[in-house]
Each structure stands twice: as structure tokens, then as C-alpha cells.
Amino acid sequence: MFFSPLDQFEIKPLLILNNSYILSLSNYTIYFILVILIIYGYTIIFKNNKLSSNRYGVAIIALYDTILNLVVSQIGRQGGYYFPLIFSIFNIIVISNLLSMIPYSFALSAQLVAVISLSLALWIGNLIIGLYIHGFKFFALFVPSGTPLALVPVLVLIESLSYSSRAISLGLRLSANILSGHLLLLILGSLILSLISTSLIGFIGGIIPVIGVVAIVILEFGISIIQGYVFSILLSGYIKDSILLH
């Protein structure tokens, strides 16, 4: 049971077998399984021949088409090979973010270790793809064309640091946005609660901040979806760099 909104940022064991934490199921694991089940549930609709006969089906088709166009526009014709990966990650991020908007739930995307681990794994995958396709020519990515010979060592160092930072920045951006948004709602909610509990005037005056919090909640729902889209765009761009070296 959760007793504080801050509990949605803490990983806790919920089911312990034989008094061993090694065999326990944490809230992170349970919510991740829930996300996978939700995604599996609505992807079954793709098998329905009458998919476009209702608004829900049209929404699923629009989502599928949007991510497909994003991948193709970023990577090109070869984007179809990587579309299942990007579409799956997009769905996992969006569903996780939307679930975290439920009061006293668990925020999967706000876990720095898990999200940065995903970001690092994707970065290593991009590096392997680049080396597999281009071999040692892949390192030409760190030397912009037309660079004077005297500036090559400096630019190689800068480009290497920039490329290496992708391993962390991809996940850090997502986690920081989700974490900051939830903490903002927590702080504003606590201030409003303190204001309306002081007096009758404070209760009446607290109506205006409540309207602002409702607006921020609506904005957070939009940010939850946008962050998945931004993550997909950046990942597509990184894959494009590995494949086309530009």
C-alpha cells in the first residue's frame, strides 16, 4: 500500500518467496508486466479484419502509421527493419508514462537506473550496427567532411564525447522530464492543501491554484505522449547515423 505520492519513485519488494529478496517481485516488475499486457491486449486488435470500423481501431491505425512515417522519414527505406523495435519502445514509454499519471501508482520512466540502462543498451546496439555495416570506416562519423587536418584531433575528441553522451542523454532526458513533472504536481498539491486548510478565505482562494494544477495535469498527459515520440525520433536519428554515417 502506498502512503505517500513519493512512493511511486521507490522500488519496493511486494511479493517475497521464502523470505528471500532474490526471489521477490518488486513493484517495478509488476508494473512492467502490466505495461506489456496492456500493449499485448491492444495489438491483438490488429488481427481484426474490421479494424477501421470503430474509432478505437482508427486510433490504433493512426498511431501505427505515425510511427512508421517517423521511422521512414528519419532512416529511409531501411527504416522498416527497425520499425518493430522503435514502435515497441514507443508503446512501452507511452503506456508507462500514462500509468504513472494514476495517483499513487508507480512511475517506471522515472527510474534513472532502468531508463539509462535501456539507453545504454540501445547505444551499444547502434555502435555494433555501425561497426558491422561499415567496419573501421564507421569512425569517419567523428570527422566532419572538409575539416582542416590541424583541427582533426580536436574535432575527433569533441565528436567522440558527443557520441558517447548519447548513451546517457537519451534516457536521462526522459527520466528527468517525468520526474520533474510529478514532483511539480506534488509540490503544488501540498501547497494548495496547506492553503485551503488555513481558513475559509484560504479555502476560497485555493480554487484558483486548483485550476492551475488541473491544467498542469492535462499538460503532463500530453508530455507523457510527447516524451515517447521524442525518444523515438532521437533513437531513429541515432540509427540513421550508424547506417548512413551522417
Secondary structure, DSSP 8 states (H G I E B T S, - for coil): ---SGGGGGS--EEEEETTEEEEEEEHHHHHHHHHHHHHHHHHGGGG-TTGGGSHHHHHHHHHHHHHHHHHHHHH-TTHHHHHHHHHHHHHHHHHHHHHHTSTT---GGG-HHHHHHHHHHHHHHHHHHHHHHHGGGGGGGGS-TT--GGGHHHHHHHHHHHHHHHHHHHHHHHHHHHHHHHHHHHHHHHHHHHHHTT-HHHHHHTHHHHHHHHHHHHHHHHHHHHHHHHHHHHHHHHHHHHHH--
